[in-house]
Amino acid sequence: MLTRFGYFLRETLISLRRNLLMTIAGIMTVTVSLALFGGIQLLSKWVDHGTEVIKGGVRLEIFMNVNATETQIGDVRTALESDQRVKTTKYIDKAAAYEEAKRIFAKDPDLLRNTDANTFPASFRVAPRKAELTEAVKRSFQNYPGVDEVSLPSDALRGLLDATNIVTWIFRILAIVLLASSLFLIVNTIRLVTFARRREIEVMKLVGASNWFVRIPFMAEGLVQGIIGAAIAVFGVWAVKVFVFDDQFQSSKGFFARFFVTGGDVVGIAVFVLILGVVIGIAGSTIGLRRFLRV
């Protein structure tokens, strides 16, 4: 058993070394395609968690006109406090709205250069008792005197979700194309190796070697390419999680601070990427061998 294992290992390493450039090309293609695929899954998880956080505390925001009177603001406050559908209400005056804007646009202060507190409208942040009541509350207050607009979380998220979906589909298509390319490279690598060693394979068959005995070193070669490519891709996904989603987004004080990716998400994606790398490697080598060995 150990003798056979040593033979398979030796033949696999020899084959990888003989076709070093093709092997590197196959590994790099697998790496890029799986890293892209893993990044897409990471982006999806990031958006899913962020939207769930926002929707979990479903609320609407009632923006008053910039020139709304104290009487109009007081009427809206009284109506909200007496509305049984409303769970909590928070009043944001002009000064507080201005301070919040400065925090959000801290990295781009030029946007607020010609503004002051009087430029921003007062508003009420309202959390209904049930998410199902949000639309009804919106309809009740959108025509109140002094009210300019009633904004829902879905309004703010719709653009983000639409843009994310478009980007996700574009990168999925690219990932599929690259996965097909990596499979093609592995197939061609195995075919080149088997063609170069066809005389040796014929001799092995003549002395009684089974198809599986001949096939295993070549399948191991494809498997090695798939696993190495997948492992590098997993490292890339982890790096994106740490240096992009954690450092750039979650450490910020703006809207995207509510979006996050967990360690469990990364582990799940990593496992799937590794399995996909194994499947690509084995599938590529199996297809490449069909021309020379009957399954």
Secondary structure, DSSP 8 states (H G I E B T S, - for coil): -HHHHHHHHHHHHHHHHHTHHHHHHHHHHHHHHHHHHHHHHHHHHHHHHHHHHHHHT--EEEEE-TT--HHHHHHHHHHHHH-TTEEEEEEE-HHHHHHHHHHHTTT-GGGGTT--GGGS--EEEEEESSGGGHHHHHHHHTTSTTEEEEE-HHHHHHHHHHHHHHHHHHHHHHHHHHHHHHHHHHHHHHHHHHHHTHHHHHHHHHTT--HHHHHHHHHHHHHHHHHHHHHHHHHHHHHHIIIIIIIIIITSSSGGGG----HHHHHHHHHHHHHHHHHHHHHHHHHHHTTTS--
